[in-house]
Amino acid sequence: MITPFTFASLPVTPWKNGAGETREIVSIPSADTPFLWRASIATLAQEGPFSLFPGVDRVIMLLGDAGLWLRGDDLLHRLEPGVPWAFPGEWRLATEGVSGPGMDFNVMTQRSRASAEVTIATTAQQPGAEGIAFVLKGDWQLAGNHYSPASGIWWQGETPGAFMPHSEEASLLLADIRRHNEIPDRSKNE
């Protein structure tokens, strides 16, 4: 399944603490957890705590021009635009130094079942069987169609083919999702 989206078309959910809002790109369901993996773009309006997600790994990347600080127990990390940062969902973190409304991309995976690698691409890419591509700058061909900034695709269960930049300044956020191998059924070998 290949699903196109634009930033403007994503449903908006305000945060309970009033510090921002989330636009969910996709949430892949799981039988025993709220999701197998989930991706969203959040708008940060002010400083505040992150929600806790036990058993979940997260990768966050700022999409704006200004960095900010993440503070937690024995941790102070500078989050810079365009640089992905991975961390466990159990960590108690809060943002500091939010200078104005900004945006971040966030992907979460159930640690025991999947992982995500987030990169910025400026050249042709051959993605795997599951993931998200979001155009940051320029024009791209994704899954055979033309995409401009603030649009993209997510896919699952099939490879969408080569991603090709069509302008010099083109850059693409690419989140590659890898599912961990299931535990083999040893009864078949007995």
N, C-alpha and C positions, 0 to 999 in steps of 0.2 A: 504494500500500500504506500503510495506517495501522495502526500497532502500539502498543497500550497497554502501559504498564509501571508498576510501583511500585518505589520505592527498595528495599524488602525483597526483591523478586523478582529483582533484578539479581545476576548472578554476581560473586563476590568473588575478586580476585586479589591476594595479598600482594606487596608490593614486595620485590625482592631485598635491598635495604639495610635492611629492617625498619622504615623510617620511616613506613609507611602502607600503604594498600591501595586498589585501584581497583575500582569497580563500573562495568562497561562497559554503556552504554545501547545503542549501535549502532556498528557498524563497516561502512561501505559498501565492498565490495571493489573493487579495481582490477586490471587484468591485469598491470601492470608495477610496481606499488608495493604495500606492505602494505595500504593503504586509500586511498580517494578522500577520505573524511572519516570522522571518528570522534568520538564524544562519550562522556564518562564523568563519574562523580562520584567524587572521591578523598577518602579520609579521611587527614588529616595528623596523625600522632601525635608527630612530633619533627622537628627541623631536618634538612635534607639537600639534596642536589643534585637538580636536575631532569634527566630523561633528555633526550638530544639527539635532535632530529628534523630533519636537513638537508632543505631543500626544502619544509618544512611551516610553515604559519602557525598560531599558537595564540591562543586567547582563553580567559582564566581569570577566574573570578569566585568570591570567597569566599561561602559560604552561611551561615556561622555569625555570631556576634556580635563576634568579635575580629579585628582586622587583623594583618598581619604584614609583614615586610620581605622583598624579593627583592633579592639582591645578585649582581652580575655584574661583568665587566670594565668599569670606568668607569661603573657603574650602581648606584644604590641607589634602589629604588622602593618606596613604601608601598602595599601592596595592602589596600584597605578593603572590608568586606562590602558586597555588592550593587552594586559598581562593576566592570564588565568591564574587563579590560586585555589588549590585543593585543600579541604579540611574536613574532619569528621563532624557529622551533624550533632554530636553530643557536646561539642565545645560551646561553652557559654561565651558568646561574642556580642559586642555592641559596636556600632559605628561611632566615630568621632571625627570632627573636622569636616562635616558636610557643609559646603559653602553655598549650596543652592540646589535646586532640583537637578538630579542626575539619574542615570539609568544604569542597571547592571543586568547581565545575562547570568542565569543560575540554572545549573543542571544537578539533579539529585538522583542517586542510584542506590538501590538496596545493596548494601556492601557484600553480602554473601552470594548475590546473584548476578550483579552487573557492575561495570565501571565505565567512566566517561573520560575521554581525553578531549580537551578543548584547545584549538589552535586558531591562529589567524593565517589565512592562505592568501597569497597574491599571485600564485601560479596555478596551472591546471592541477586538478585533484582527482583521484579515483577512490571514492569513499567505500566503506564497508556496507554491510547489509542492514544497518540500523543507525539512525542519527538525525542531525539537524544541520541545515545550512541557512545562514542569515546574511544577506548582503549588507555590508557596512558602507562601502564606497564603490562607485563605478557600476558597470553592467556585467552580468554573468549569465552563462547558459547553465541551467540546472535541470537535469532530467529532461533535456530536449527543449526546454522553454526559456524565454528571456525573463530575467529578474533584475530589478533596479534596487537602490537602497531602501531599507526598511521593509523588505519582502524576502521570502525564502520558502523552504520546504522542510518537512520532516518525513521520514520514511521508516518502514519496518518490514522485514521479511523479504526484501528484494533490494538489489543494488540499483541505484538510480542512474548509473552510467557516469561518464566523466563530467566534471564541473570545469567549465572553461571561462576564463576572464575575457571580456570584450572591450576593455578600455585600460589605459596605462595605469590609472590610479586605483584600479579594482582591488578591493580587499573583502574577504569573506570570513565570517565566523563559522567554524566547522566543529561540531561536537560529534565525535565518533563514539557510539555506544557499543560496548562489548559485553555480551552475556558470558558468565562463567559457565564452564562445562558442568552439566549435571553429574551427580555421583553415579558412576556406572552401576547397572543392575548386575551384581555378581552372580545371581542365581542362574543366569544364562550360561555361565562358564563352568557350572558344577556338573 
